[in-house]
């Protein structure tokens, strides 16, 4: 039979802090130098209406994207898909 012990005030909080710390330490760290992660985040930030594309108005938020928008829009549909946006980051304004 297991012996039950009483938790004293503060122990649940301490256990929660320890558990949260363990989860934080075990979680994989996002690599800030990972260009695909950075591209995905900036694409999502520019895609204001969350339709999966960046139109010319949304691209206007970023001067560097706005400058290369027409060159990156390879299918000439007036919006950048994620692959077109990835290409835009390699184009020089």
PyMOL Python script that loads the backbone (N, CA, C, O; Angstrom):
from pymol import cmd

cmd.read_pdbstr("""\
ATOM      1  N   UNK A   1       0.832  -1.165   0.000  1.00  0.00           N
ATOM      2  CA  UNK A   1       0.000   0.000   0.000  1.00  0.00           C
ATOM      3  C   UNK A   1       0.889   1.245   0.000  1.00  0.00           C
ATOM      4  O   UNK A   1       1.882   1.313   0.724  1.00  0.00           O
ATOM      5  N   UNK A   2       0.522   2.209  -0.808  1.00  0.00           N
ATOM      6  CA  UNK A   2       1.294   3.435  -0.914  1.00  0.00           C
ATOM      7  C   UNK A   2       0.999   4.364   0.248  1.00  0.00           C
ATOM      8  O   UNK A   2      -0.146   4.504   0.678  1.00  0.00           O
ATOM      9  N   UNK A   3       2.007   4.970   0.727  1.00  0.00           N
ATOM     10  CA  UNK A   3       1.852   5.925   1.804  1.00  0.00           C
ATOM     11  C   UNK A   3       1.570   7.294   1.202  1.00  0.00           C
ATOM     12  O   UNK A   3       2.322   7.763   0.348  1.00  0.00           O
ATOM     13  N   UNK A   4       0.521   7.920   1.628  1.00  0.00           N
ATOM     14  CA  UNK A   4       0.180   9.246   1.140  1.00  0.00           C
ATOM     15  C   UNK A   4       0.830  10.287   2.029  1.00  0.00           C
ATOM     16  O   UNK A   4       0.838  10.171   3.255  1.00  0.00           O
ATOM     17  N   UNK A   5       1.363  11.286   1.398  1.00  0.00           N
ATOM     18  CA  UNK A   5       1.942  12.379   2.177  1.00  0.00           C
ATOM     19  C   UNK A   5       1.160  13.645   1.884  1.00  0.00           C
ATOM     20  O   UNK A   5       0.632  13.822   0.787  1.00  0.00           O
ATOM     21  N   UNK A   6       1.093  14.491   2.839  1.00  0.00           N
ATOM     22  CA  UNK A   6       0.401  15.755   2.656  1.00  0.00           C
ATOM     23  C   UNK A   6       1.347  16.739   1.995  1.00  0.00           C
ATOM     24  O   UNK A   6       2.509  16.869   2.379  1.00  0.00           O
ATOM     25  N   UNK A   7       0.822  17.429   0.989  1.00  0.00           N
ATOM     26  CA  UNK A   7       1.600  18.491   0.366  1.00  0.00           C
ATOM     27  C   UNK A   7       1.450  19.739   1.209  1.00  0.00           C
ATOM     28  O   UNK A   7       0.350  20.094   1.631  1.00  0.00           O
ATOM     29  N   UNK A   8       2.527  20.374   1.440  1.00  0.00           N
ATOM     30  CA  UNK A   8       2.470  21.603   2.209  1.00  0.00           C
ATOM     31  C   UNK A   8       2.264  22.764   1.249  1.00  0.00           C
ATOM     32  O   UNK A   8       2.506  22.658   0.046  1.00  0.00           O
ATOM     33  N   UNK A   9       1.811  23.871   1.816  1.00  0.00           N
ATOM     34  CA  UNK A   9       1.586  25.058   1.004  1.00  0.00           C
ATOM     35  C   UNK A   9       2.863  25.409   0.245  1.00  0.00           C
ATOM     36  O   UNK A   9       3.945  25.462   0.829  1.00  0.00           O
ATOM     37  N   UNK A  10       2.734  25.643  -1.032  1.00  0.00           N
ATOM     38  CA  UNK A  10       3.883  25.987  -1.853  1.00  0.00           C
ATOM     39  C   UNK A  10       4.428  24.809  -2.644  1.00  0.00           C
ATOM     40  O   UNK A  10       5.061  25.005  -3.681  1.00  0.00           O
ATOM     41  N   UNK A  11       4.196  23.605  -2.180  1.00  0.00           N
ATOM     42  CA  UNK A  11       4.700  22.443  -2.910  1.00  0.00           C
ATOM     43  C   UNK A  11       4.033  22.291  -4.277  1.00  0.00           C
ATOM     44  O   UNK A  11       4.741  22.019  -5.247  1.00  0.00           O
ATOM     45  N   UNK A  12       2.718  22.450  -4.410  1.00  0.00           N
ATOM     46  CA  UNK A  12       2.126  22.333  -5.750  1.00  0.00           C
ATOM     47  C   UNK A  12       2.702  23.364  -6.721  1.00  0.00           C
ATOM     48  O   UNK A  12       2.936  23.070  -7.893  1.00  0.00           O
ATOM     49  N   UNK A  13       2.921  24.559  -6.218  1.00  0.00           N
ATOM     50  CA  UNK A  13       3.514  25.596  -7.066  1.00  0.00           C
ATOM     51  C   UNK A  13       4.929  25.220  -7.472  1.00  0.00           C
ATOM     52  O   UNK A  13       5.315  25.384  -8.629  1.00  0.00           O
ATOM     53  N   UNK A  14       5.689  24.721  -6.529  1.00  0.00           N
ATOM     54  CA  UNK A  14       7.063  24.316  -6.828  1.00  0.00           C
ATOM     55  C   UNK A  14       7.082  23.177  -7.831  1.00  0.00           C
ATOM     56  O   UNK A  14       7.916  23.157  -8.736  1.00  0.00           O
ATOM     57  N   UNK A  15       6.165  22.226  -7.677  1.00  0.00           N
ATOM     58  CA  UNK A  15       6.086  21.114  -8.627  1.00  0.00           C
ATOM     59  C   UNK A  15       5.696  21.616 -10.015  1.00  0.00           C
ATOM     60  O   UNK A  15       6.225  21.138 -11.018  1.00  0.00           O
ATOM     61  N   UNK A  16       4.787  22.565 -10.077  1.00  0.00           N
ATOM     62  CA  UNK A  16       4.376  23.125 -11.366  1.00  0.00           C
ATOM     63  C   UNK A  16       5.537  23.850 -12.040  1.00  0.00           C
ATOM     64  O   UNK A  16       5.729  23.735 -13.251  1.00  0.00           O
ATOM     65  N   UNK A  17       6.301  24.586 -11.262  1.00  0.00           N
ATOM     66  CA  UNK A  17       7.464  25.302 -11.813  1.00  0.00           C
ATOM     67  C   UNK A  17       8.496  24.304 -12.324  1.00  0.00           C
ATOM     68  O   UNK A  17       9.062  24.489 -13.402  1.00  0.00           O
ATOM     69  N   UNK A  18       8.738  23.260 -11.562  1.00  0.00           N
ATOM     70  CA  UNK A  18       9.691  22.229 -11.998  1.00  0.00           C
ATOM     71  C   UNK A  18       9.220  21.551 -13.279  1.00  0.00           C
ATOM     72  O   UNK A  18      10.016  21.318 -14.189  1.00  0.00           O
ATOM     73  N   UNK A  19       7.925  21.233 -13.353  1.00  0.00           N
ATOM     74  CA  UNK A  19       7.383  20.583 -14.549  1.00  0.00           C
ATOM     75  C   UNK A  19       7.493  21.501 -15.762  1.00  0.00           C
ATOM     76  O   UNK A  19       7.883  21.067 -16.846  1.00  0.00           O
ATOM     77  N   UNK A  20       7.150  22.768 -15.572  1.00  0.00           N
ATOM     78  CA  UNK A  20       7.238  23.721 -16.679  1.00  0.00           C
ATOM     79  C   UNK A  20       8.676  23.896 -17.142  1.00  0.00           C
ATOM     80  O   UNK A  20       8.939  24.001 -18.340  1.00  0.00           O
ATOM     81  N   UNK A  21       9.592  23.926 -16.207  1.00  0.00           N
ATOM     82  CA  UNK A  21      11.012  24.050 -16.549  1.00  0.00           C
ATOM     83  C   UNK A  21      11.480  22.833 -17.333  1.00  0.00           C
ATOM     84  O   UNK A  21      12.225  22.963 -18.305  1.00  0.00           O
ATOM     85  N   UNK A  22      11.048  21.659 -16.915  1.00  0.00           N
ATOM     86  CA  UNK A  22      11.439  20.432 -17.616  1.00  0.00           C
ATOM     87  C   UNK A  22      10.907  20.421 -19.037  1.00  0.00           C
ATOM     88  O   UNK A  22      11.619  20.033 -19.963  1.00  0.00           O
ATOM     89  N   UNK A  23       9.670  20.839 -19.218  1.00  0.00           N
ATOM     90  CA  UNK A  23       9.080  20.889 -20.560  1.00  0.00           C
ATOM     91  C   UNK A  23       9.833  21.900 -21.419  1.00  0.00           C
ATOM     92  O   UNK A  23      10.133  21.629 -22.581  1.00  0.00           O
ATOM     93  N   UNK A  24      10.137  23.063 -20.849  1.00  0.00           N
ATOM     94  CA  UNK A  24      10.866  24.095 -21.588  1.00  0.00           C
ATOM     95  C   UNK A  24      12.239  23.597 -22.007  1.00  0.00           C
ATOM     96  O   UNK A  24      12.661  23.809 -23.144  1.00  0.00           O
ATOM     97  N   UNK A  25      12.927  22.943 -21.104  1.00  0.00           N
ATOM     98  CA  UNK A  25      14.283  22.472 -21.407  1.00  0.00           C
ATOM     99  C   UNK A  25      14.273  21.340 -22.428  1.00  0.00           C
ATOM    100  O   UNK A  25      15.219  21.195 -23.202  1.00  0.00           O
ATOM    101  N   UNK A  26      13.206  20.533 -22.437  1.00  0.00           N
ATOM    102  CA  UNK A  26      13.145  19.403 -23.354  1.00  0.00           C
ATOM    103  C   UNK A  26      12.656  19.798 -24.744  1.00  0.00           C
ATOM    104  O   UNK A  26      12.885  19.070 -25.710  1.00  0.00           O
ATOM    105  N   UNK A  27      11.984  20.945 -24.854  1.00  0.00           N
ATOM    106  CA  UNK A  27      11.429  21.366 -26.138  1.00  0.00           C
ATOM    107  C   UNK A  27      12.561  21.735 -27.088  1.00  0.00           C
ATOM    108  O   UNK A  27      13.545  22.352 -26.678  1.00  0.00           O
ATOM    109  N   UNK A  28      12.421  21.355 -28.367  1.00  0.00           N
ATOM    110  CA  UNK A  28      13.458  21.734 -29.330  1.00  0.00           C
ATOM    111  C   UNK A  28      13.464  23.240 -29.516  1.00  0.00           C
ATOM    112  O   UNK A  28      12.411  23.876 -29.564  1.00  0.00           O
ATOM    113  N   UNK A  29      14.613  23.781 -29.616  1.00  0.00           N
ATOM    114  CA  UNK A  29      14.758  25.224 -29.798  1.00  0.00           C
ATOM    115  C   UNK A  29      14.640  25.571 -31.285  1.00  0.00           C
ATOM    116  O   UNK A  29      15.219  24.904 -32.142  1.00  0.00           O
ATOM    117  N   UNK A  30      13.884  26.617 -31.566  1.00  0.00           N
ATOM    118  CA  UNK A  30      13.783  27.095 -32.941  1.00  0.00           C
ATOM    119  C   UNK A  30      15.096  27.776 -33.302  1.00  0.00           C
ATOM    120  O   UNK A  30      15.617  28.595 -32.545  1.00  0.00           O
ATOM    121  N   UNK A  31      15.606  27.431 -34.442  1.00  0.00           N
ATOM    122  CA  UNK A  31      16.865  28.008 -34.891  1.00  0.00           C
ATOM    123  C   UNK A  31      16.578  29.319 -35.607  1.00  0.00           C
ATOM    124  O   UNK A  31      16.004  29.325 -36.696  1.00  0.00           O
ATOM    125  N   UNK A  32      16.975  30.418 -34.999  1.00  0.00           N
ATOM    126  CA  UNK A  32      16.716  31.730 -35.583  1.00  0.00           C
ATOM    127  C   UNK A  32      17.411  31.884 -36.929  1.00  0.00           C
ATOM    128  O   UNK A  32      17.008  32.716 -37.742  1.00  0.00           O
ATOM    129  N   UNK A  33      18.440  31.101 -37.168  1.00  0.00           N
ATOM    130  CA  UNK A  33      19.159  31.191 -38.429  1.00  0.00           C
ATOM    131  C   UNK A  33      18.523  30.332 -39.518  1.00  0.00           C
ATOM    132  O   UNK A  33      18.993  30.336 -40.656  1.00  0.00           O
ATOM    133  N   UNK A  34      17.470  29.604 -39.191  1.00  0.00           N
ATOM    134  CA  UNK A  34      16.801  28.738 -40.162  1.00  0.00           C
ATOM    135  C   UNK A  34      15.976  29.615 -41.102  1.00  0.00           C
ATOM    136  O   UNK A  34      14.942  30.142 -40.693  1.00  0.00           O
ATOM    137  N   UNK A  35      16.410  29.782 -42.353  1.00  0.00           N
ATOM    138  CA  UNK A  35      15.709  30.679 -43.255  1.00  0.00           C
ATOM    139  C   UNK A  35      14.285  30.243 -43.559  1.00  0.00           C
ATOM    140  O   UNK A  35      13.414  31.093 -43.746  1.00  0.00           O
ATOM    141  N   UNK A  36      14.023  28.944 -43.614  1.00  0.00           N
ATOM    142  CA  UNK A  36      12.661  28.511 -43.930  1.00  0.00           C
ATOM    143  C   UNK A  36      11.699  28.881 -42.812  1.00  0.00           C
ATOM    144  O   UNK A  36      10.548  29.228 -43.076  1.00  0.00           O
ATOM    145  N   UNK A  37      12.158  28.812 -41.565  1.00  0.00           N
ATOM    146  CA  UNK A  37      11.324  29.204 -40.435  1.00  0.00           C
ATOM    147  C   UNK A  37      11.085  30.706 -40.458  1.00  0.00           C
ATOM    148  O   UNK A  37       9.967  31.166 -40.222  1.00  0.00           O
ATOM    149  N   UNK A  38      12.121  31.461 -40.737  1.00  0.00           N
ATOM    150  CA  UNK A  38      11.986  32.914 -40.820  1.00  0.00           C
ATOM    151  C   UNK A  38      11.065  33.303 -41.960  1.00  0.00           C
ATOM    152  O   UNK A  38      10.222  34.184 -41.795  1.00  0.00           O
ATOM    153  N   UNK A  39      11.208  32.660 -43.121  1.00  0.00           N
ATOM    154  CA  UNK A  39      10.340  32.947 -44.260  1.00  0.00           C
ATOM    155  C   UNK A  39       8.891  32.638 -43.934  1.00  0.00           C
ATOM    156  O   UNK A  39       8.004  33.425 -44.264  1.00  0.00           O
ATOM    157  N   UNK A  40       8.637  31.513 -43.295  1.00  0.00           N
ATOM    158  CA  UNK A  40       7.269  31.132 -42.956  1.00  0.00           C
ATOM    159  C   UNK A  40       6.643  32.150 -42.009  1.00  0.00           C
ATOM    160  O   UNK A  40       5.475  32.510 -42.160  1.00  0.00           O
ATOM    161  N   UNK A  41       7.413  32.606 -41.044  1.00  0.00           N
ATOM    162  CA  UNK A  41       6.878  33.587 -40.092  1.00  0.00           C
ATOM    163  C   UNK A  41       6.607  34.926 -40.773  1.00  0.00           C
ATOM    164  O   UNK A  41       5.564  35.537 -40.540  1.00  0.00           O
ATOM    165  N   UNK A  42       7.527  35.383 -41.605  1.00  0.00           N
ATOM    166  CA  UNK A  42       7.313  36.669 -42.260  1.00  0.00           C
ATOM    167  C   UNK A  42       6.206  36.568 -43.306  1.00  0.00           C
ATOM    168  O   UNK A  42       5.451  37.521 -43.499  1.00  0.00           O
ATOM    169  N   UNK A  43       6.102  35.427 -43.982  1.00  0.00           N
ATOM    170  CA  UNK A  43       5.000  35.227 -44.929  1.00  0.00           C
ATOM    171  C   UNK A  43       3.675  35.332 -44.180  1.00  0.00           C
ATOM    172  O   UNK A  43       2.767  36.036 -44.620  1.00  0.00           O
ATOM    173  N   UNK A  44       3.563  34.638 -43.054  1.00  0.00           N
ATOM    174  CA  UNK A  44       2.328  34.664 -42.264  1.00  0.00           C
ATOM    175  C   UNK A  44       2.017  36.073 -41.770  1.00  0.00           C
ATOM    176  O   UNK A  44       0.854  36.472 -41.719  1.00  0.00           O
ATOM    177  N   UNK A  45       3.048  36.823 -41.407  1.00  0.00           N
ATOM    178  CA  UNK A  45       2.830  38.189 -40.928  1.00  0.00           C
ATOM    179  C   UNK A  45       2.339  39.102 -42.053  1.00  0.00           C
ATOM    180  O   UNK A  45       1.513  39.985 -41.820  1.00  0.00           O
ATOM    181  N   UNK A  46       2.840  38.893 -43.260  1.00  0.00           N
ATOM    182  CA  UNK A  46       2.413  39.722 -44.391  1.00  0.00           C
ATOM    183  C   UNK A  46       1.049  39.301 -44.941  1.00  0.00           C
ATOM    184  O   UNK A  46       0.332  40.124 -45.509  1.00  0.00           O
ATOM    185  N   UNK A  47       0.692  38.047 -44.779  1.00  0.00           N
ATOM    186  CA  UNK A  47      -0.586  37.536 -45.285  1.00  0.00           C
ATOM    187  C   UNK A  47      -1.708  37.948 -44.320  1.00  0.00           C
ATOM    188  O   UNK A  47      -2.237  37.129 -43.567  1.00  0.00           O
ATOM    189  N   UNK A  48      -2.047  39.214 -44.365  1.00  0.00           N
ATOM    190  CA  UNK A  48      -2.995  39.809 -43.417  1.00  0.00           C
ATOM    191  C   UNK A  48      -4.353  39.091 -43.430  1.00  0.00           C
ATOM    192  O   UNK A  48      -4.912  38.820 -42.367  1.00  0.00           O
ATOM    193  N   UNK A  49      -4.881  38.785 -44.604  1.00  0.00           N
ATOM    194  CA  UNK A  49      -6.205  38.156 -44.673  1.00  0.00           C
ATOM    195  C   UNK A  49      -6.149  36.631 -44.561  1.00  0.00           C
ATOM    196  O   UNK A  49      -7.175  35.957 -44.663  1.00  0.00           O
ATOM    197  N   UNK A  50      -4.955  36.098 -44.354  1.00  0.00           N
ATOM    198  CA  UNK A  50      -4.755  34.660 -44.120  1.00  0.00           C
ATOM    199  C   UNK A  50      -5.367  33.779 -45.223  1.00  0.00           C
ATOM    200  O   UNK A  50      -5.967  32.741 -44.943  1.00  0.00           O
ATOM    201  N   UNK A  51      -5.202  34.217 -46.484  1.00  0.00           N
ATOM    202  CA  UNK A  51      -5.711  33.410 -47.594  1.00  0.00           C
ATOM    203  C   UNK A  51      -4.640  32.523 -48.219  1.00  0.00           C
ATOM    204  O   UNK A  51      -4.902  31.819 -49.194  1.00  0.00           O
ATOM    205  N   UNK A  52      -3.436  32.557 -47.657  1.00  0.00           N
ATOM    206  CA  UNK A  52      -2.361  31.716 -48.170  1.00  0.00           C
ATOM    207  C   UNK A  52      -1.535  32.372 -49.261  1.00  0.00           C
ATOM    208  O   UNK A  52      -0.653  31.741 -49.843  1.00  0.00           O
ATOM    209  N   UNK A  53      -1.819  33.637 -49.540  1.00  0.00           N
ATOM    210  CA  UNK A  53      -1.089  34.382 -50.564  1.00  0.00           C
ATOM    211  C   UNK A  53      -0.822  35.795 -50.058  1.00  0.00           C
ATOM    212  O   UNK A  53      -1.500  36.288 -49.157  1.00  0.00           O
ATOM    213  N   UNK A  54       0.172  36.429 -50.653  1.00  0.00           N
ATOM    214  CA  UNK A  54       0.455  37.836 -50.360  1.00  0.00           C
ATOM    215  C   UNK A  54       0.122  38.621 -51.617  1.00  0.00           C
ATOM    216  O   UNK A  54       0.767  38.455 -52.653  1.00  0.00           O
ATOM    217  N   UNK A  55      -0.891  39.479 -51.521  1.00  0.00           N
ATOM    218  CA  UNK A  55      -1.226  40.300 -52.679  1.00  0.00           C
ATOM    219  C   UNK A  55      -0.385  41.571 -52.659  1.00  0.00           C
ATOM    220  O   UNK A  55       0.382  41.800 -51.724  1.00  0.00           O
ATOM    221  N   UNK A  56      -0.531  42.386 -53.681  1.00  0.00           N
ATOM    222  CA  UNK A  56       0.321  43.568 -53.823  1.00  0.00           C
ATOM    223  C   UNK A  56       0.119  44.550 -52.657  1.00  0.00           C
ATOM    224  O   UNK A  56       1.073  45.178 -52.199  1.00  0.00           O
ATOM    225  N   UNK A  57      -1.111  44.675 -52.189  1.00  0.00           N
ATOM    226  CA  UNK A  57      -1.379  45.579 -51.067  1.00  0.00           C
ATOM    227  C   UNK A  57      -0.680  45.073 -49.799  1.00  0.00           C
ATOM    228  O   UNK A  57      -0.078  45.857 -49.066  1.00  0.00           O
ATOM    229  N   UNK A  58      -0.761  43.774 -49.547  1.00  0.00           N
ATOM    230  CA  UNK A  58      -0.094  43.196 -48.378  1.00  0.00           C
ATOM    231  C   UNK A  58       1.424  43.320 -48.504  1.00  0.00           C
ATOM    232  O   UNK A  58       2.118  43.568 -47.518  1.00  0.00           O
ATOM    233  N   UNK A  59       1.930  43.146 -49.717  1.00  0.00           N
ATOM    234  CA  UNK A  59       3.375  43.258 -49.945  1.00  0.00           C
ATOM    235  C   UNK A  59       3.876  44.665 -49.674  1.00  0.00           C
ATOM    236  O   UNK A  59       5.048  44.864 -49.353  1.00  0.00           O
ATOM    237  N   UNK A  60       2.979  45.648 -49.805  1.00  0.00           N
ATOM    238  CA  UNK A  60       3.351  47.035 -49.566  1.00  0.00           C
ATOM    239  C   UNK A  60       3.788  47.305 -48.138  1.00  0.00           C
ATOM    240  O   UNK A  60       4.414  48.328 -47.864  1.00  0.00           O
ATOM    241  N   UNK A  61       3.464  46.395 -47.224  1.00  0.00           N
ATOM    242  CA  UNK A  61       3.877  46.539 -45.832  1.00  0.00           C
ATOM    243  C   UNK A  61       5.395  46.426 -45.723  1.00  0.00           C
ATOM    244  O   UNK A  61       6.017  47.054 -44.867  1.00  0.00           O
ATOM    245  N   UNK A  62       5.976  45.618 -46.601  1.00  0.00           N
ATOM    246  CA  UNK A  62       7.423  45.408 -46.589  1.00  0.00           C
ATOM    247  C   UNK A  62       8.037  46.030 -47.843  1.00  0.00           C
ATOM    248  O   UNK A  62       7.844  45.514 -48.944  1.00  0.00           O
ATOM    249  N   UNK A  63       8.763  47.117 -47.691  1.00  0.00           N
ATOM    250  CA  UNK A  63       9.352  47.758 -48.867  1.00  0.00           C
ATOM    251  C   UNK A  63      10.216  46.817 -49.710  1.00  0.00           C
ATOM    252  O   UNK A  63      10.210  46.908 -50.938  1.00  0.00           O
ATOM    253  N   UNK A  64      10.954  45.919 -49.062  1.00  0.00           N
ATOM    254  CA  UNK A  64      11.821  45.020 -49.837  1.00  0.00           C
ATOM    255  C   UNK A  64      10.998  44.029 -50.658  1.00  0.00           C
ATOM    256  O   UNK A  64      11.381  43.693 -51.778  1.00  0.00           O
ATOM    257  N   UNK A  65       9.882  43.560 -50.122  1.00  0.00           N
ATOM    258  CA  UNK A  65       9.012  42.635 -50.872  1.00  0.00           C
ATOM    259  C   UNK A  65       8.296  43.407 -51.974  1.00  0.00           C
ATOM    260  O   UNK A  65       8.169  42.914 -53.095  1.00  0.00           O
ATOM    261  N   UNK A  66       7.833  44.601 -51.668  1.00  0.00           N
ATOM    262  CA  UNK A  66       7.128  45.408 -52.667  1.00  0.00           C
ATOM    263  C   UNK A  66       8.002  45.677 -53.893  1.00  0.00           C
ATOM    264  O   UNK A  66       7.511  45.684 -55.022  1.00  0.00           O
ATOM    265  N   UNK A  67       9.306  45.900 -53.664  1.00  0.00           N
ATOM    266  CA  UNK A  67      10.215  46.198 -54.775  1.00  0.00           C
ATOM    267  C   UNK A  67      10.397  45.021 -55.724  1.00  0.00           C
ATOM    268  O   UNK A  67      10.587  45.227 -56.922  1.00  0.00           O
ATOM    269  N   UNK A  68      10.343  43.801 -55.220  1.00  0.00           N
ATOM    270  CA  UNK A  68      10.584  42.628 -56.064  1.00  0.00           C
ATOM    271  C   UNK A  68       9.298  41.857 -56.373  1.00  0.00           C
ATOM    272  O   UNK A  68       9.341  40.777 -56.961  1.00  0.00           O
ATOM    273  N   UNK A  69       8.156  42.421 -55.972  1.00  0.00           N
ATOM    274  CA  UNK A  69       6.884  41.718 -56.125  1.00  0.00           C
ATOM    275  C   UNK A  69       6.655  41.236 -57.554  1.00  0.00           C
ATOM    276  O   UNK A  69       6.388  40.055 -57.778  1.00  0.00           O
ATOM    277  N   UNK A  70       6.756  42.139 -58.513  1.00  0.00           N
ATOM    278  CA  UNK A  70       6.469  41.777 -59.906  1.00  0.00           C
ATOM    279  C   UNK A  70       7.420  40.704 -60.434  1.00  0.00           C
ATOM    280  O   UNK A  70       6.999  39.826 -61.187  1.00  0.00           O
ATOM    281  N   UNK A  71       8.682  40.765 -60.053  1.00  0.00           N
ATOM    282  CA  UNK A  71       9.648  39.746 -60.496  1.00  0.00           C
ATOM    283  C   UNK A  71       9.362  38.396 -59.851  1.00  0.00           C
ATOM    284  O   UNK A  71       9.530  37.353 -60.482  1.00  0.00           O
ATOM    285  N   UNK A  72       8.929  38.418 -58.591  1.00  0.00           N
ATOM    286  CA  UNK A  72       8.677  37.169 -57.868  1.00  0.00           C
ATOM    287  C   UNK A  72       7.361  36.524 -58.273  1.00  0.00           C
ATOM    288  O   UNK A  72       7.207  35.309 -58.146  1.00  0.00           O
ATOM    289  N   UNK A  73       6.414  37.314 -58.756  1.00  0.00           N
ATOM    290  CA  UNK A  73       5.096  36.798 -59.164  1.00  0.00           C
ATOM    291  C   UNK A  73       5.221  36.131 -60.525  1.00  0.00           C
ATOM    292  O   UNK A  73       4.799  36.678 -61.544  1.00  0.00           O
ATOM    293  N   UNK A  74       5.807  34.945 -60.524  1.00  0.00           N
ATOM    294  CA  UNK A  74       6.139  34.274 -61.788  1.00  0.00           C
ATOM    295  C   UNK A  74       4.913  33.831 -62.588  1.00  0.00           C
ATOM    296  O   UNK A  74       4.984  33.752 -63.814  1.00  0.00           O
ATOM    297  N   UNK A  75       3.801  33.543 -61.931  1.00  0.00           N
ATOM    298  CA  UNK A  75       2.613  33.133 -62.686  1.00  0.00           C
ATOM    299  C   UNK A  75       1.704  34.314 -63.021  1.00  0.00           C
ATOM    300  O   UNK A  75       0.631  34.136 -63.599  1.00  0.00           O
ATOM    301  N   UNK A  76       2.134  35.507 -62.659  1.00  0.00           N
ATOM    302  CA  UNK A  76       1.452  36.765 -62.990  1.00  0.00           C
ATOM    303  C   UNK A  76      -0.023  36.783 -62.577  1.00  0.00           C
ATOM    304  O   UNK A  76      -0.882  37.265 -63.315  1.00  0.00           O
ATOM    305  N   UNK A  77      -0.298  36.242 -61.372  1.00  0.00           N
ATOM    306  CA  UNK A  77      -1.685  36.255 -60.895  1.00  0.00           C
ATOM    307  C   UNK A  77      -1.942  37.373 -59.887  1.00  0.00           C
ATOM    308  O   UNK A  77      -3.027  37.454 -59.313  1.00  0.00           O
ATOM    309  N   UNK A  78      -0.946  38.236 -59.672  1.00  0.00           N
ATOM    310  CA  UNK A  78      -1.118  39.370 -58.785  1.00  0.00           C
ATOM    311  C   UNK A  78      -0.976  39.050 -57.308  1.00  0.00           C
ATOM    312  O   UNK A  78      -1.346  39.854 -56.453  1.00  0.00           O
ATOM    313  N   UNK A  79      -0.443  37.880 -57.013  1.00  0.00           N
ATOM    314  CA  UNK A  79      -0.219  37.499 -55.617  1.00  0.00           C
ATOM    315  C   UNK A  79       0.958  36.542 -55.544  1.00  0.00           C
ATOM    316  O   UNK A  79       1.292  35.862 -56.514  1.00  0.00           O
ATOM    317  N   UNK A  80       1.580  36.505 -54.368  1.00  0.00           N
ATOM    318  CA  UNK A  80       2.728  35.625 -54.166  1.00  0.00           C
ATOM    319  C   UNK A  80       2.308  34.408 -53.352  1.00  0.00           C
ATOM    320  O   UNK A  80       1.735  34.533 -52.269  1.00  0.00           O
ATOM    321  N   UNK A  81       2.600  33.235 -53.889  1.00  0.00           N
ATOM    322  CA  UNK A  81       2.409  31.988 -53.146  1.00  0.00           C
ATOM    323  C   UNK A  81       3.635  31.808 -52.246  1.00  0.00           C
ATOM    324  O   UNK A  81       4.624  32.523 -52.406  1.00  0.00           O
ATOM    325  N   UNK A  82       3.584  30.873 -51.312  1.00  0.00           N
ATOM    326  CA  UNK A  82       4.782  30.645 -50.481  1.00  0.00           C
ATOM    327  C   UNK A  82       6.057  30.368 -51.291  1.00  0.00           C
ATOM    328  O   UNK A  82       7.102  30.929 -50.963  1.00  0.00           O
ATOM    329  N   UNK A  83       6.014  29.524 -52.340  1.00  0.00           N
ATOM    330  CA  UNK A  83       7.248  29.333 -53.124  1.00  0.00           C
ATOM    331  C   UNK A  83       7.699  30.610 -53.838  1.00  0.00           C
ATOM    332  O   UNK A  83       8.899  30.865 -53.944  1.00  0.00           O
ATOM    333  N   UNK A  84       6.756  31.409 -54.324  1.00  0.00           N
ATOM    334  CA  UNK A  84       7.125  32.663 -54.978  1.00  0.00           C
ATOM    335  C   UNK A  84       7.717  33.633 -53.944  1.00  0.00           C
ATOM    336  O   UNK A  84       8.656  34.369 -54.248  1.00  0.00           O
ATOM    337  N   UNK A  85       7.169  33.631 -52.733  1.00  0.00           N
ATOM    338  CA  UNK A  85       7.695  34.487 -51.683  1.00  0.00           C
ATOM    339  C   UNK A  85       9.120  34.064 -51.322  1.00  0.00           C
ATOM    340  O   UNK A  85       9.986  34.909 -51.095  1.00  0.00           O
ATOM    341  N   UNK A  86       9.354  32.759 -51.270  1.00  0.00           N
ATOM    342  CA  UNK A  86      10.704  32.263 -50.979  1.00  0.00           C
ATOM    343  C   UNK A  86      11.673  32.756 -52.058  1.00  0.00           C
ATOM    344  O   UNK A  86      12.811  33.119 -51.761  1.00  0.00           O
ATOM    345  N   UNK A  87      11.215  32.764 -53.298  1.00  0.00           N
ATOM    346  CA  UNK A  87      12.050  33.260 -54.388  1.00  0.00           C
ATOM    347  C   UNK A  87      12.285  34.765 -54.235  1.00  0.00           C
ATOM    348  O   UNK A  87      13.370  35.264 -54.533  1.00  0.00           O
ATOM    349  N   UNK A  88      11.264  35.477 -53.769  1.00  0.00           N
ATOM    350  CA  UNK A  88      11.374  36.928 -53.611  1.00  0.00           C
ATOM    351  C   UNK A  88      12.486  37.295 -52.638  1.00  0.00           C
ATOM    352  O   UNK A  88      13.155  38.315 -52.803  1.00  0.00           O
ATOM    353  N   UNK A  89      12.677  36.459 -51.621  1.00  0.00           N
ATOM    354  CA  UNK A  89      13.717  36.789 -50.638  1.00  0.00           C
ATOM    355  C   UNK A  89      15.110  36.678 -51.230  1.00  0.00           C
ATOM    356  O   UNK A  89      16.059  37.247 -50.690  1.00  0.00           O
ATOM    357  N   UNK A  90      15.248  35.949 -52.337  1.00  0.00           N
ATOM    358  CA  UNK A  90      16.573  35.825 -52.956  1.00  0.00           C
ATOM    359  C   UNK A  90      16.788  36.864 -54.062  1.00  0.00           C
ATOM    360  O   UNK A  90      17.901  37.009 -54.568  1.00  0.00           O
ATOM    361  N   UNK A  91      15.734  37.582 -54.434  1.00  0.00           N
ATOM    362  CA  UNK A  91      15.863  38.605 -55.476  1.00  0.00           C
ATOM    363  C   UNK A  91      16.385  39.891 -54.871  1.00  0.00           C
ATOM    364  O   UNK A  91      16.080  40.223 -53.726  1.00  0.00           O
ATOM    365  N   UNK A  92      17.168  40.603 -55.646  1.00  0.00           N
ATOM    366  CA  UNK A  92      17.692  41.902 -55.185  1.00  0.00           C
ATOM    367  C   UNK A  92      16.742  42.996 -55.637  1.00  0.00           C
ATOM    368  O   UNK A  92      16.355  43.051 -56.804  1.00  0.00           O
ATOM    369  N   UNK A  93      16.365  43.875 -54.701  1.00  0.00           N
ATOM    370  CA  UNK A  93      15.455  44.975 -55.081  1.00  0.00           C
ATOM    371  C   UNK A  93      16.104  45.979 -55.992  1.00  0.00           C
ATOM    372  O   UNK A  93      15.466  46.952 -56.393  1.00  0.00           O
TER     373      UNK A  93
END
""", "prot")
cmd.dss("prot")
cmd.show_as("cartoon", "prot")
cmd.util.cbc("prot")
cmd.orient("prot")
